[in-house]
Amino acid sequence: AWTPRVDVKDKQDCYEITAELPGVKKEDLHVTLRNGVLTIEAETRQDDKEEKDGKLIRQERRYGKLTRSFAVGAEVKESDISASFENGVLTLTAPKHEPKAPEARRIEVR
């Protein structure tokens, strides 16, 4: 497993998460939201070869599966999150929600 480099920005009304995912194809990328936790999952495989006169001189492979998770709050819904993926960079935007204050109720004592 490998971990992508991630930037998390605290903007006025939302959080912006930017993840570098070199070598990952859009179809191999999955973003899910469950119980207030936003999860990025991907799998990659990359082969680099150099050949000279039919003989293999160098071969490098990178295989990997990644998972990164971020708590965004139970109030955030899937429809609230926007995602874009361009040139190996995933950008997610999740809105901020003010935490609800616990509701106090008076109990009548008889």
DRENDO-872933 format. One line per field, with one value per atom (N, C-alpha, C, CB): residue number from 1; atom name; x, y negated, z. Coordinates in nm, 2 decimals, always signed. Atoms other than C-alpha are relative to their C-alpha. Glycine has a CB too. Example, Ala and Ser with C-alpha at 12.3 -4.5 7.8 and 13.67 -1.06 7.14 Angstrom:
REM residues 2
k <- c(1 1 1 1 2 2 2 2);
a <- c(N CA C CB N CA C CB);
x <- c(+0.09 +1.23 +0.09 -0.10 -0.09 +1.37 -0.08 +0.04);
y <- c(+0.12 +0.45 -0.12 +0.00 +0.11 +0.11 -0.11 -0.05);
z <- c(+0.00 +0.78 +0.00 +0.12 +0.00 +0.71 +0.08 -0.14);
This chain:
REM residues 110
k <- c(1 1 1 1 2 2 2 2 3 3 3 3 4 4 4 4 5 5 5 5 6 6 6 6 7 7 7 7 8 8 8 8 9 9 9 9 10 10 10 10 11 11 11 11 12 12 12 12 13 13 13 13 14 14 14 14 15 15 15 15 16 16 16 16 17 17 17 17 18 18 18 18 19 19 19 19 20 20 20 20 21 21 21 21 22 22 22 22 23 23 23 23 24 24 24 24 25 25 25 25 26 26 26 26 27 27 27 27 28 28 28 28 29 29 29 29 30 30 30 30 31 31 31 31 32 32 32 32 33 33 33 33 34 34 34 34 35 35 35 35 36 36 36 36 37 37 37 37 38 38 38 38 39 39 39 39 40 40 40 40 41 41 41 41 42 42 42 42 43 43 43 43 44 44 44 44 45 45 45 45 46 46 46 46 47 47 47 47 48 48 48 48 49 49 49 49 50 50 50 50 51 51 51 51 52 52 52 52 53 53 53 53 54 54 54 54 55 55 55 55 56 56 56 56 57 57 57 57 58 58 58 58 59 59 59 59 60 60 60 60 61 61 61 61 62 62 62 62 63 63 63 63 64 64 64 64 65 65 65 65 66 66 66 66 67 67 67 67 68 68 68 68 69 69 69 69 70 70 70 70 71 71 71 71 72 72 72 72 73 73 73 73 74 74 74 74 75 75 75 75 76 76 76 76 77 77 77 77 78 78 78 78 79 79 79 79 80 80 80 80 81 81 81 81 82 82 82 82 83 83 83 83 84 84 84 84 85 85 85 85 86 86 86 86 87 87 87 87 88 88 88 88 89 89 89 89 90 90 90 90 91 91 91 91 92 92 92 92 93 93 93 93 94 94 94 94 95 95 95 95 96 96 96 96 97 97 97 97 98 98 98 98 99 99 99 99 100 100 100 100 101 101 101 101 102 102 102 102 103 103 103 103 104 104 104 104 105 105 105 105 106 106 106 106 107 107 107 107 108 108 108 108 109 109 109 109 110 110 110 110);
a <- c(N CA C CB N CA C CB N CA C CB N CA C CB N CA C CB N CA C CB N CA C CB N CA C CB N CA C CB N CA C CB N CA C CB N CA C CB N CA C CB N CA C CB N CA C CB N CA C CB N CA C CB N CA C CB N CA C CB N CA C CB N CA C CB N CA C CB N CA C CB N CA C CB N CA C CB N CA C CB N CA C CB N CA C CB N CA C CB N CA C CB N CA C CB N CA C CB N CA C CB N CA C CB N CA C CB N CA C CB N CA C CB N CA C CB N CA C CB N CA C CB N CA C CB N CA C CB N CA C CB N CA C CB N CA C CB N CA C CB N CA C CB N CA C CB N CA C CB N CA C CB N CA C CB N CA C CB N CA C CB N CA C CB N CA C CB N CA C CB N CA C CB N CA C CB N CA C CB N CA C CB N CA C CB N CA C CB N CA C CB N CA C CB N CA C CB N CA C CB N CA C CB N CA C CB N CA C CB N CA C CB N CA C CB N CA C CB N CA C CB N CA C CB N CA C CB N CA C CB N CA C CB N CA C CB N CA C CB N CA C CB N CA C CB N CA C CB N CA C CB N CA C CB N CA C CB N CA C CB N CA C CB N CA C CB N CA C CB N CA C CB N CA C CB N CA C CB N CA C CB N CA C CB N CA C CB N CA C CB N CA C CB N CA C CB N CA C CB N CA C CB N CA C CB N CA C CB N CA C CB N CA C CB N CA C CB N CA C CB N CA C CB N CA C CB N CA C CB N CA C CB);
x <- c(+0.08 +0.00 +0.09 -0.10 -0.07 +0.11 -0.09 +0.07 +0.08 -0.01 +0.02 +0.03 -0.02 -0.07 +0.02 -0.13 -0.02 +0.04 -0.13 +0.11 +0.13 -0.26 +0.01 -0.10 +0.01 -0.33 -0.15 +0.04 +0.14 -0.64 +0.00 -0.04 +0.02 -0.75 -0.13 +0.01 +0.12 -0.99 -0.04 +0.03 +0.06 -1.19 -0.11 -0.04 +0.10 -1.46 -0.12 -0.04 +0.12 -1.75 +0.01 -0.11 -0.02 -1.59 +0.15 -0.03 -0.13 -1.29 +0.03 +0.01 -0.04 -1.09 +0.12 +0.05 -0.10 -0.89 +0.06 -0.06 -0.07 -0.63 +0.10 +0.07 -0.09 -0.46 +0.07 -0.08 -0.08 -0.17 -0.01 +0.15 +0.02 -0.25 +0.07 -0.15 -0.07 +0.02 -0.02 +0.15 +0.01 -0.04 -0.14 +0.10 +0.13 -0.40 -0.09 -0.05 +0.10 -0.67 -0.13 -0.02 +0.13 -1.01 -0.09 -0.07 +0.08 -1.18 +0.05 -0.01 -0.05 -0.96 +0.00 +0.15 +0.01 -1.04 -0.15 +0.03 +0.13 -1.33 +0.00 -0.03 +0.02 -1.45 -0.13 +0.01 +0.12 -1.70 -0.02 +0.00 +0.03 -1.88 -0.08 -0.08 +0.07 -1.99 +0.01 +0.05 +0.00 -2.09 +0.09 +0.04 -0.08 -1.92 +0.14 -0.02 -0.14 -1.60 +0.01 +0.06 -0.03 -1.48 +0.12 +0.01 -0.11 -1.26 +0.04 -0.03 -0.05 -1.04 +0.07 +0.10 -0.06 -0.94 +0.04 -0.09 -0.04 -0.74 +0.11 +0.07 -0.10 -0.52 +0.08 -0.06 -0.08 -0.23 +0.10 +0.06 -0.11 +0.01 +0.06 -0.06 -0.08 +0.28 +0.12 +0.03 -0.12 +0.54 +0.09 -0.03 -0.09 +0.85 +0.11 +0.06 -0.10 +1.08 +0.10 -0.06 -0.10 +1.40 +0.06 +0.11 -0.06 +1.52 +0.11 -0.10 -0.11 +1.84 +0.04 +0.12 -0.03 +1.89 -0.07 +0.15 +0.09 +1.61 +0.03 +0.02 -0.03 +1.78 -0.06 +0.15 +0.06 +1.61 +0.11 -0.10 -0.11 +1.84 -0.06 +0.06 +0.06 +1.60 -0.15 +0.03 +0.15 +1.25 -0.04 -0.05 +0.05 +1.07 -0.15 +0.04 +0.15 +0.72 -0.04 -0.04 +0.06 +0.50 -0.14 +0.01 +0.14 +0.20 -0.04 +0.00 +0.04 +0.00 -0.15 +0.07 +0.14 -0.33 +0.01 -0.08 +0.00 -0.41 -0.14 +0.05 +0.12 -0.67 +0.03 -0.06 -0.01 -0.70 -0.14 +0.07 +0.13 -0.99 +0.01 -0.05 +0.01 -1.10 -0.14 +0.02 +0.13 -1.37 -0.06 +0.02 +0.06 -1.61 -0.12 -0.03 +0.12 -1.90 -0.12 -0.03 +0.12 -2.22 -0.10 -0.05 +0.10 -2.42 +0.03 +0.00 -0.03 -2.24 -0.06 +0.15 +0.06 -2.43 +0.08 -0.15 -0.07 -2.29 -0.02 -0.04 +0.04 -2.47 +0.07 -0.15 -0.06 -2.29 +0.15 +0.00 -0.14 -1.94 +0.02 +0.06 -0.03 -1.80 +0.14 -0.01 -0.12 -1.51 +0.04 +0.00 -0.06 -1.28 +0.13 +0.01 -0.12 -0.99 +0.07 -0.02 -0.07 -0.74 +0.15 -0.04 -0.15 -0.38 +0.06 +0.06 -0.05 -0.34 -0.03 +0.14 +0.03 -0.48 -0.15 +0.05 +0.13 -0.80 -0.03 -0.03 +0.04 -0.98 -0.14 +0.01 +0.13 -1.27 -0.04 +0.00 +0.05 -1.48 -0.12 -0.04 +0.11 -1.69 -0.04 +0.05 +0.05 -1.91 +0.03 -0.14 -0.01 -1.86 -0.14 +0.09 +0.13 -2.15 +0.04 -0.08 -0.02 -2.17 -0.05 -0.08 +0.05 -2.19 -0.12 +0.11 +0.13 -2.53 +0.03 -0.11 -0.01 -2.54 -0.10 -0.03 +0.09 -2.69 -0.13 +0.06 +0.13 -3.06 -0.03 -0.11 +0.03 -3.15 -0.15 +0.07 +0.14 -3.50 -0.02 -0.07 +0.03 -3.64 -0.10 -0.07 +0.08 -3.79 -0.07 +0.08 +0.09 -4.08 +0.01 -0.15 -0.01 -4.03 -0.13 +0.12 +0.13 -4.35 +0.01 -0.10);
y <- c(+0.12 +0.00 -0.12 +0.00 +0.13 -0.36 -0.11 -0.02 +0.11 -0.69 -0.12 -0.03 +0.12 -0.98 -0.12 -0.02 +0.13 -1.33 -0.08 -0.08 +0.07 -1.53 -0.14 +0.09 +0.13 -1.89 -0.02 -0.12 +0.03 -1.99 -0.15 +0.09 +0.14 -2.35 -0.03 -0.08 +0.04 -2.51 -0.13 -0.02 +0.12 -2.76 -0.05 +0.03 +0.07 -2.99 +0.09 -0.13 -0.08 -2.76 +0.15 -0.06 -0.14 -2.43 +0.04 +0.03 -0.05 -2.20 +0.05 +0.12 -0.05 -2.13 +0.10 -0.12 -0.10 -1.81 +0.03 +0.13 -0.02 -1.77 +0.11 -0.13 -0.11 -1.44 +0.03 +0.13 -0.03 -1.36 +0.15 -0.04 -0.15 -1.02 +0.03 +0.03 -0.03 -0.97 +0.14 -0.03 -0.14 -0.67 +0.06 +0.08 -0.05 -0.63 -0.04 -0.04 +0.03 -0.61 -0.03 +0.11 +0.04 -0.77 +0.12 -0.09 -0.12 -0.43 +0.09 +0.08 -0.07 -0.29 -0.07 +0.04 +0.09 -0.56 +0.01 -0.15 -0.01 -0.53 -0.09 +0.15 +0.09 -0.79 +0.03 -0.16 -0.03 -0.70 -0.08 +0.15 +0.07 -0.86 +0.10 -0.13 -0.09 -0.65 -0.04 +0.15 +0.04 -0.76 -0.12 +0.12 +0.12 -1.10 +0.01 -0.04 -0.02 -0.96 +0.01 +0.13 +0.00 -1.04 +0.08 -0.15 -0.09 -0.77 +0.00 +0.15 -0.01 -0.77 +0.14 -0.12 -0.13 -0.43 +0.01 +0.12 -0.01 -0.35 +0.11 -0.13 -0.10 -0.08 -0.04 +0.14 +0.04 -0.14 +0.11 -0.13 -0.09 +0.06 -0.07 +0.14 +0.07 -0.09 +0.08 -0.15 -0.07 +0.08 -0.10 +0.13 +0.07 -0.10 +0.09 -0.12 -0.09 +0.08 -0.08 +0.12 +0.05 -0.01 +0.12 -0.09 -0.11 +0.23 -0.05 +0.09 +0.03 +0.23 +0.13 -0.07 -0.12 +0.48 +0.12 +0.03 -0.11 +0.70 +0.05 +0.11 -0.04 +0.74 -0.10 +0.02 +0.09 +0.60 -0.05 +0.08 +0.07 +0.35 -0.04 -0.12 +0.05 +0.20 +0.02 -0.15 -0.02 +0.28 -0.04 +0.14 +0.05 +0.10 +0.01 -0.15 -0.02 +0.18 -0.07 +0.15 +0.06 -0.01 +0.05 -0.16 -0.05 +0.17 -0.07 +0.15 +0.05 +0.03 -0.02 -0.13 +0.03 -0.01 -0.11 +0.13 +0.11 -0.32 -0.02 -0.13 +0.04 -0.42 -0.12 +0.12 +0.12 -0.76 -0.03 -0.12 +0.03 -0.86 -0.13 +0.11 +0.13 -1.20 -0.01 -0.11 +0.02 -1.27 -0.14 +0.00 +0.12 -1.53 -0.03 +0.01 +0.02 -1.50 +0.07 -0.15 -0.08 -1.30 -0.08 +0.05 +0.09 -1.60 -0.01 -0.14 +0.01 -1.59 +0.12 +0.00 -0.10 -1.40 +0.01 -0.04 -0.03 -1.24 -0.11 +0.13 +0.10 -1.50 -0.14 -0.02 +0.12 -1.78 -0.01 -0.02 -0.01 -1.67 +0.00 +0.13 +0.00 -1.76 +0.05 -0.15 -0.06 -1.58 -0.02 +0.15 +0.01 -1.64 +0.07 -0.15 -0.08 -1.44 -0.04 +0.15 +0.05 -1.60 +0.01 -0.14 -0.01 -1.52 +0.07 -0.13 -0.07 -1.28 -0.07 +0.03 +0.07 -1.52 +0.00 -0.15 +0.00 -1.46 -0.11 +0.14 +0.11 -1.76 +0.03 -0.13 -0.02 -1.71 -0.12 +0.13 +0.11 -1.98 +0.05 -0.12 -0.04 -1.91 -0.12 +0.12 +0.11 -2.17 +0.01 -0.03 +0.01 -2.28 +0.00 -0.12 +0.01 -2.23 -0.03 +0.14 +0.04 -2.39 +0.11 -0.13 -0.11 -2.13 -0.05 +0.04 +0.03 -2.12 +0.01 +0.10 +0.00 -2.21 +0.10 -0.14 -0.09 -1.95 -0.07 +0.08 +0.06 -2.02 +0.03 +0.06 -0.02 -2.07 -0.01 -0.11 +0.00 -1.99 +0.00 +0.12 +0.01 -2.07 +0.12 -0.14 -0.11 -1.77 -0.05 +0.13 +0.05 -1.85 +0.10 -0.01 -0.08 -1.72 +0.00 -0.05 -0.01 -1.60 +0.04 +0.10);
z <- c(+0.00 +0.00 +0.00 +0.12 +0.00 -0.06 +0.03 -0.14 -0.05 +0.06 -0.09 +0.14 +0.09 -0.18 +0.09 -0.09 -0.07 -0.09 -0.01 -0.07 -0.01 +0.02 +0.07 +0.09 -0.06 +0.09 +0.05 -0.10 -0.04 +0.30 +0.04 +0.13 -0.02 +0.29 +0.07 -0.14 -0.07 +0.53 -0.06 +0.16 +0.06 +0.33 +0.08 -0.15 -0.08 +0.45 +0.02 -0.07 -0.02 +0.38 -0.04 -0.09 +0.04 +0.28 +0.03 -0.15 -0.01 +0.31 -0.14 +0.10 +0.13 -0.01 +0.02 -0.09 -0.01 -0.03 -0.14 +0.06 +0.13 -0.31 +0.02 -0.05 -0.01 -0.36 -0.13 +0.04 +0.12 -0.60 -0.02 +0.02 +0.02 -0.76 -0.14 -0.01 +0.12 -1.03 -0.05 +0.01 +0.06 -1.26 +0.02 +0.06 -0.03 -1.14 -0.11 +0.14 +0.10 -1.40 +0.07 -0.11 -0.06 -1.34 +0.03 -0.09 -0.02 -1.37 +0.11 -0.13 -0.11 -1.10 +0.13 -0.03 -0.12 -0.85 +0.06 -0.04 -0.06 -0.60 +0.13 +0.05 -0.12 -0.35 +0.06 -0.05 -0.07 -0.09 +0.12 +0.03 -0.12 +0.20 +0.08 -0.02 -0.08 +0.49 +0.15 -0.01 -0.14 +0.84 +0.03 +0.09 -0.02 +0.80 -0.03 +0.14 +0.04 +0.67 -0.15 +0.07 +0.14 +0.32 -0.03 -0.06 +0.03 +0.17 -0.15 +0.05 +0.14 -0.14 -0.01 -0.03 +0.03 -0.28 -0.14 +0.04 +0.14 -0.59 +0.00 -0.05 +0.02 -0.74 -0.13 -0.01 +0.11 -0.98 -0.04 +0.02 +0.05 -1.19 -0.12 -0.05 +0.11 -1.41 -0.03 +0.05 +0.04 -1.61 -0.09 -0.08 +0.08 -1.75 -0.05 +0.08 +0.06 -1.99 -0.09 -0.07 +0.10 -2.18 -0.06 +0.07 +0.07 -2.44 -0.10 -0.07 +0.09 -2.64 -0.08 +0.07 +0.08 -2.93 +0.05 +0.00 -0.04 -2.79 +0.14 -0.09 -0.13 -2.45 +0.10 +0.02 -0.10 -2.14 +0.09 +0.09 -0.08 -1.97 +0.14 -0.07 -0.12 -1.72 +0.00 +0.02 -0.01 -1.60 +0.14 -0.03 -0.13 -1.32 +0.00 +0.03 -0.02 -1.19 +0.13 +0.00 -0.12 -0.95 +0.01 +0.00 -0.02 -0.81 +0.13 +0.01 -0.13 -0.53 +0.01 +0.02 -0.04 -0.36 +0.11 +0.04 -0.10 -0.16 +0.06 -0.06 -0.07 +0.09 +0.09 +0.08 -0.09 +0.26 +0.05 -0.07 -0.06 +0.49 +0.07 +0.09 -0.06 +0.62 +0.07 -0.10 -0.07 +0.88 -0.05 +0.16 +0.05 +0.73 +0.08 -0.15 -0.09 +0.98 -0.05 +0.00 +0.03 +0.99 -0.08 +0.13 +0.07 +0.85 -0.15 +0.06 +0.15 +0.51 -0.07 -0.02 +0.09 +0.24 -0.12 -0.03 +0.12 -0.07 -0.11 -0.06 +0.09 -0.28 +0.03 -0.01 -0.04 -0.09 -0.05 +0.15 +0.03 -0.21 -0.15 +0.06 +0.15 -0.55 -0.02 -0.05 +0.03 -0.71 -0.14 +0.03 +0.14 -1.01 +0.00 -0.05 +0.01 -1.14 -0.14 +0.00 +0.12 -1.39 +0.02 -0.03 +0.00 -1.47 +0.12 -0.02 -0.12 -1.18 +0.13 -0.01 -0.13 -0.92 +0.02 -0.01 -0.04 -0.74 +0.09 +0.07 -0.08 -0.59 +0.05 -0.08 -0.06 -0.35 +0.08 +0.10 -0.08 -0.19 +0.08 -0.09 -0.09 +0.12 +0.08 +0.09 -0.08 +0.29 +0.15 -0.03 -0.15 +0.65 +0.06 +0.05 -0.07 +0.89 +0.14 -0.01 -0.14 +1.22 +0.09 +0.04 -0.09 +1.50 +0.07 +0.09 -0.07 +1.65 +0.15 -0.04 -0.15 +2.02 +0.06 +0.06 -0.06 +2.24 +0.05 +0.12 -0.04 +2.30 +0.14 -0.09 -0.14 +2.66 +0.01 +0.08 -0.03 +2.78 +0.15 -0.07 -0.14 +3.11 +0.03 +0.04 -0.05 +3.30 +0.12 +0.02 -0.11 +3.52 +0.12 -0.04 -0.12 +3.87 +0.07 +0.10 -0.07 +4.04 +0.14 -0.07);
